């Protein structure tokens, strides 16, 4: 029998820079839990999906994510409970359609990404596969290659370099 999504919860946590971000837990009806914390860049491009921030200056300089957390636990959870977690594309499409905006600004890209990642992790565990093999297919033979910056400038560093990365 295929596992189904039983509950989806979220909470506001602090990232490595001390700013709020979204952590999502997806629990399947077989007891497996997938968890994901959403990354957030120091700068964003004009065409990137929109993180939903609370804009309450009394909390974290307006960068709180309580509304994104609420969106995960209400609208998104209601829409996805009962879904087969191995149907990732269907789940992602359902969230994008539920949001209804081009840049994911209504529910928040941080809410949508957190749920998507947590579902993928839960599905991989449910299939008894490491995440890279689950996402890469049964023939996956290569571990993901880490990507990182060697030189940082702009908003990411205290230096006066003219470029960001």
C-alpha positions as CSV (number, residue, x, y, z in Angstrom):
1,X,0.0,0.0,0.0
2,X,1.2,3.5,-0.9
3,X,1.9,5.9,2.0
4,X,-0.2,9.1,2.1
5,X,0.5,12.5,3.5
6,X,-1.1,12.6,7.0
7,X,-0.1,16.0,8.4
8,X,2.0,19.0,7.4
9,X,3.2,21.4,10.1
10,X,5.6,24.4,10.0
11,X,7.5,26.6,12.3
12,X,9.6,29.8,12.2
13,X,13.3,29.1,12.9
14,X,16.4,31.2,12.6
15,X,18.9,30.7,9.8
16,X,22.7,30.9,10.0
17,X,22.5,34.7,9.8
18,X,19.9,35.0,12.6
19,X,17.0,35.7,10.3
20,X,13.7,33.8,10.4
21,X,13.0,31.1,7.9
22,X,10.5,28.3,7.5
23,X,11.0,24.7,8.7
24,X,8.4,22.2,7.5
25,X,7.6,18.7,8.8
26,X,5.6,16.3,6.6
27,X,4.3,13.1,8.3
28,X,3.1,10.2,6.3
29,X,0.5,7.7,7.5
30,X,3.2,5.1,7.9
31,X,4.9,7.2,10.5
32,X,7.8,8.5,8.3
33,X,8.7,12.2,8.7
34,X,10.4,14.4,6.2
35,X,11.8,17.8,7.4
36,X,13.2,20.7,5.4
37,X,14.4,24.2,6.3
38,X,14.2,26.8,3.6
39,X,17.4,28.5,2.5
40,X,17.3,32.3,2.0
41,X,19.9,34.4,0.2
42,X,21.2,37.7,1.3
43,X,20.2,39.2,-2.0
44,X,17.5,38.2,-4.5
45,X,17.1,38.8,-8.2
46,X,14.2,40.6,-9.7
47,X,12.8,37.5,-11.3
48,X,13.1,35.2,-8.3
49,X,10.2,33.7,-6.6
50,X,9.0,35.8,-3.7
51,X,9.6,34.9,0.0
52,X,6.7,35.8,2.1
53,X,7.8,38.1,5.0
54,X,5.6,39.6,7.7
55,X,6.8,43.2,7.4
56,X,6.3,43.7,11.1
57,X,9.1,46.0,12.2
58,X,8.8,45.0,15.8
59,X,9.9,41.4,14.9
60,X,13.2,40.6,13.3
61,X,13.4,43.8,11.4
62,X,10.2,42.9,9.5
63,X,11.6,39.6,8.3
64,X,9.4,37.2,10.3
65,X,7.7,34.4,8.4
66,X,4.6,33.8,10.6
67,X,2.3,34.2,7.6
68,X,4.2,31.7,5.5
69,X,4.0,29.3,8.4
70,X,0.3,29.9,8.7
71,X,-0.1,29.3,4.9
72,X,1.7,25.9,5.2
73,X,-0.5,24.8,8.1
74,X,-3.8,26.0,6.7
75,X,-4.2,26.2,2.9
76,X,-1.3,24.0,1.8
77,X,-1.9,21.3,4.4
78,X,-5.6,21.2,3.6
79,X,-4.9,20.8,-0.1
80,X,-2.2,18.1,0.2
81,X,-3.3,15.8,3.0
82,X,-4.1,12.4,1.5
83,X,-1.7,12.9,-1.5
84,X,0.8,10.1,-2.4
85,X,4.1,11.7,-1.5
86,X,5.9,10.0,-4.4
87,X,3.9,12.2,-6.8
88,X,6.2,15.1,-6.5
89,X,5.3,16.9,-9.7
90,X,1.6,16.7,-8.9
91,X,2.2,18.0,-5.4
92,X,4.3,20.9,-6.7
93,X,1.7,21.7,-9.4
94,X,-1.1,21.7,-6.8
95,X,0.8,24.2,-4.6
96,X,1.6,26.5,-7.6
97,X,-2.0,26.4,-8.7
98,X,-3.2,27.1,-5.1
99,X,-0.9,30.1,-5.0
100,X,-2.1,31.5,-8.3
101,X,0.6,34.0,-8.8
102,X,3.5,34.0,-11.3
103,X,6.1,34.6,-8.5
104,X,4.6,32.5,-5.7
105,X,3.9,35.7,-3.7
106,X,0.5,34.8,-2.2
107,X,1.5,31.7,-0.3
108,X,5.2,32.5,-0.4
109,X,8.0,30.7,-2.2
110,X,9.4,29.9,1.3
111,X,6.2,28.0,2.2
112,X,6.0,26.2,-1.1
113,X,9.7,25.2,-1.2
114,X,9.7,24.0,2.4
115,X,6.7,21.7,1.7
116,X,8.2,20.5,-1.5
117,X,11.5,19.6,0.0
118,X,10.0,17.9,3.1
119,X,7.7,15.8,0.9
120,X,10.7,14.7,-1.2
121,X,12.6,13.7,1.9
122,X,9.6,11.8,3.3
123,X,9.0,10.0,0.0
124,X,12.7,9.0,-0.3
125,X,12.7,7.6,3.2
126,X,9.4,5.8,2.6
127,X,11.0,4.2,-0.5
128,X,14.1,3.2,1.5
129,X,16.3,5.3,-0.8
130,X,18.8,8.0,-0.1
131,X,17.5,11.4,-1.3
132,X,20.0,11.6,-4.2
133,X,18.9,8.2,-5.5
134,X,15.2,8.9,-5.0
135,X,15.5,12.2,-7.0
136,X,18.0,10.9,-9.5
137,X,16.2,7.6,-10.2
138,X,17.1,4.0,-9.5
139,X,20.1,4.2,-11.8
140,X,21.7,7.2,-9.9
141,X,25.3,6.4,-9.3
142,X,26.7,9.9,-8.5
143,X,26.4,11.8,-5.3
144,X,25.5,15.4,-5.7
145,X,28.5,17.7,-6.1
146,X,28.6,20.5,-3.6
147,X,28.5,24.0,-5.0
148,X,30.0,26.9,-3.1
149,X,31.5,30.3,-3.5
150,X,35.2,30.8,-3.2
151,X,35.2,34.6,-3.4
152,X,32.5,36.7,-2.0
153,X,31.8,40.4,-2.3
154,X,28.8,42.7,-2.4
155,X,26.1,41.9,0.3
156,X,27.8,38.7,1.2
157,X,31.1,40.1,2.6
158,X,32.7,42.9,4.4
159,X,35.1,43.5,1.6
160,X,34.9,46.2,-1.0
161,X,35.0,43.8,-4.0
162,X,33.0,45.2,-7.0
163,X,31.3,41.8,-7.7
164,X,29.1,39.7,-5.5
165,X,30.2,36.1,-6.2
